[in-house]
Amino acid sequence: MDLFSNTTNLLPYDGETLYYGHILSISEANRYFEALMHNIAWQHDEAIIYGKHYITKRKVAWYGNENYNYTYSNTTKQALPWTPELIALKQLVENITGTQFNSCLLNLYHTGEEGMAWHSDDEKALGNNTIIASLSLGAARKFSFKHKKTAEKRDIILEPGSLLVMQGTTQTHWLHRLPPTKTVKNARINLTFRSIVY
Ligand SMILES: O=C(O)CCC(=O)C(=O)O
């Protein structure tokens, strides 16, 4: 039986984004959250925007099959080898989506006041019509989409242990962001499984 056959597209046009809901139980999600908090090589993120160097409060980490480079916001990261928890989560996500991923970008938001600004994941290294599988752990947070031309918006709450999959032309036509909020006090970890194509 396909438990996830009822997922519907969150986007009205120009892309396909599927919310699978919980793919981990609450206790599994908590266990992975604690393990990743301790076993991941978290570092503050960096960005160079109009020549100015920014360091974020949010932390990030980059893992992969090989020591891939990933460049965004004018800075480059080199992938670390998978940890056992990341391999287990990658396999789970691959079984559900029927897609193989060769890398994962992790983000750690210590409280709701840390977020991520509007952007799309359209870097060359990901190729066209890339598929990105986003797994959430820790605090539930709102996640938003905005169409690049019409400015139409869609919001969704990403629950701990849930999976969101962005595919098709989503990155070409839609921006996404994690809006900051004062109402969330707890930490959230997000894992985005990706495929570097080169
Ligand atoms: O934390 C999230 O859910 C979003 C992360 C994100 O937008 C990204 O990695 O491109």
The ligand as a Tripos MOL2 file, in Angstrom:
@<TRIPOS>MOLECULE
LIG
   10     9     1     0     0
SMALL
NO_CHARGES

@<TRIPOS>ATOM
      1 O1         14.4200   25.4810    6.8480 O.co2     1 LIG1
      2 C1         13.6990   25.2950    5.8840 C.2       1 LIG1
      3 O2         12.6460   24.6600    5.9410 O.co2     1 LIG1
      4 C2         14.0480   25.9110    4.5480 C.3       1 LIG1
      5 C3         15.4480   25.7670    4.1310 C.3       1 LIG1
      6 C4         15.6400   26.3280    2.7780 C.2       1 LIG1
      7 O3         14.8910   27.1500    2.3120 O.2       1 LIG1
      8 C5         16.7560   25.8820    1.9860 C.2       1 LIG1
      9 O4         17.5850   25.0850    2.4860 O.co2     1 LIG1
     10 O5         16.8410   26.3080    0.8300 O.co2     1 LIG1
@<TRIPOS>BOND
     1     1     2 2
     2     2     3 1
     3     2     4 1
     4     4     5 1
     5     5     6 1
     6     6     7 2
     7     6     8 1
     8     8     9 2
     9     8    10 1
@<TRIPOS>SUBSTRUCTURE
     1 LIG1         1 GROUP 0 **** ****
